Amino acid sequence: MPGDTAGLEALRPRVVGDLSGLPRDVIGMRNLNSWGLVGFMLIEGMGFGLAAASVLYLASQGAGWPPGGVLPPDHLFGLIFTLGLLASEWPNRWLARRAHDHDLRAMRWGMVLMTLFGLALIGVRAFEFMHLNVHWAANAYGSVIWLLMVLHTTHLVTDVADTAVQAGWLFRRRIEEKQYSGAVDNCAYWDFVVVTWLPLYALIYWMPRLWGPA
């Protein structure tokens, strides 16, 4: 009967806020992975901050920095690394824009370029370690300087490895929307590597020269 049919329709559960039509992957802060990356960078940034605070505390406890007549790190390779890192931001930002525009061909070669940039910087970083002019176990100064360098190098190597893996995937696998969002997140992580290095560079290379040795 018509009345009974109307009653059954009224009892049938209604779907409110159907999400089935939403895209599975998006680029930017609507992507849950991007929020995870932000949380990761905040946690790691706090680690950098605590390590930097240790440098300032140890320096305040003595008559000079570095202590005991230790020479500051040689400046050449630190300067080359810093300039190279800053220069890498141009292809990095370009790559992020190409990923936003779903330009697959440009994104592939942008990933290759950033991988080569990263490998070159890792090579320069190896020379930095060789010219710190202090062993990590020599004293508190040596330990904390090596701590800062190792912390940053860990992030540098991690990002370069991730970029290389993504580059290989883009050339050999089927491409989905998540590859574009992953490339944008990778570029944001490289921004983190660049930004965190600048205060560390000042602490490692300039603070011993401005503070003065003991």
Secondary structure, 3 states (H helix, E strand, C coil): CHHHHHHHHHHCCCCCCCCCCCCCCCCCCCCHHHHHHHHHHHHHHHHHHHHHHHHHHHHHCCCCECCCCCCCCCHHHHHHHHHHHHHCHHHHHHHHHHHHCCCHHHHHHHHHHHHHHHHHHHHHHHHHHHCCCCCCCCCHHHHHHHHHHHHHHHHHHHHHHHHHHHHHHHHHCCCCHHHHHHHHHHHHHHHHHHHHHHHHHHHHHHHHHHHECC
